[in-house]
Amino acid sequence: MNDSVKNFVASKNIAIFGVSPSGKKFGNAVYKTLRTNGYKVMAVHPTAETIEGDKVFTGISTLPNKAEAAFICLKPDKAESIMDDIINSGIKKVWFQQGADFSRLVEKAKTAGLDVVSGKCIMMYAEPVAGVHAFHRWLWKLFGKY
């Protein structure tokens, strides 16, 4: 596990982008898992009012606590519209969930001095890891990819 991953999962106040009122997005699974694992997670969505029974915030500026990190599980074009807010907020760590090409945003975040994780699934790193993610992590360790 690299230092950026370690630094991110050591964060306790995380803004989560990519939750959905329908509850059917991967961002919702991440939100629920991190909350269950003891993280202070704050869902950010422009129109939703609640996620998993918790209040949702319309943007970085509306968060009740300063986030240490931002987790992004959005399409790159939607993530692009929030990157400046993340950079200007003082957040120092950002995780771009694997599955999309965030290369332009990764470069923008790194240029701004953020500690960046990209191309990895947070569910394999945020302890305790369980279920299919624990098995997947075991495979990655076996093949030297972890």
N, C-alpha and C positions, 0 to 999 in steps of 0.2 A: 504494500500500500504506500503510495507516495505522500509527501508532506502536505500537498494541497488537499488531498482527500482527508488526511488526519485532521488538518486544521478546520475543514468544513464540518466534519461530524463532531468535532469538539465544541462547535457553536451551540448555544442553547436557545437563542432567539432567531428564528428563521422565518422570513417572508416567503410564502409559497405562491407562485404564479402558475396557473394551469389547473386550478380546481374548477369544477362545474356544478351548477345547481342540480343537474340530473344525477350527480353522484357516480357517473359511469366513466369518468376519465381517470387515467393513471395518476394524475395529480391528486385526486381525491384519495387514492390508496396510499400515496406517499404521505399526505396530510394526516390521515388517520393513523398510520403506522408510526410516524415520528411523534405524534401527540401521545400515543400509547406508550412509546419508549421514553417519555419524560422530557421531550423537547417542548419549548414554548413556540408553537407555530401560529402564524398569523396568515390567514387566507386572504389573497388579494384577487379581486374580480371586479370588473367595472359595473356590473348590474346585480349580482347576487346579494342577498341580504344575510343568509346563513348557509353554512356548510357544516355538516355533521353536528348540527345544533349550536355551532359557534357563530358569533358575529363575523361578517366578512367586511373587509375594508376596500374602498374603491381605488386606492393607490398608496404609494409609499408615504405620502404626506399625511395620510389619515390614520396611520398605524399608531396605536396607543403607546407602544414601547419601541425603542430604537432597535431595529433588526441588525444583527451582526452579519447575517448572510442572507442571500436570496437564492431560492431554488426555482429553476425555470423549466417548466414542462409545457411549453407552448410551441406552436409553429414558429419558425425563425422570423417570418414577416411580422407576426404579432409581438414577438419578443423584442424586435428592433424598436418598436414604439415605446417600450418601457426602459430601455437600456440607459438613456440619459438620466432618467429619474433615479435609477439604481446608482449610477456613478456619482451623481450629485448629492445623494442622500448620506454619504459617508459609509455605506455598506462596503466592506472590504473583501468579502468572499462571495463568489457566485458559482453555482453548479448548473450546467446545462445538461439536462437529462439526455441520455443516449437516444438515438433513433432519428435524428434530423441533422442536417448540415448547418451547424452554428459557426462555421469557421470565421466569417466576417465579424460576428459578435464576440467571439473568443478573442480575436485580435484587438477589437475596440476595448474590451474589458481589460486585457493585459496592458495595453497602451495607457489606460487610465490608472494602472497600478493595482488592479484587483487580483486577488489570488483566485485562479480559475480551475474548475474541474469540468471536463467535457468528455463525452464518449463513454461514460460509465453509468451504471445504474446504482443510485443511492441505496436501494433496498439491499444491496450486497454488502454495504459498509456500515450502515447505521445500526449499531448493536441494540438489542440482540437480534441477530439475523435468523430468520426461521423459514420453514417451508421450502418452496421451490428455490427461493433465493439462497438459502443455506446450501442446498445441493449445487446450485450453479456456482457459488463461491468456491465450494470444495473442488469442482471440476477445474475452475480457473487456477486454483492453487496447484492442482495436480499437473496442469500443463504450463505452469510458470507465467500465467497471464495476470495474476492477481496483484 
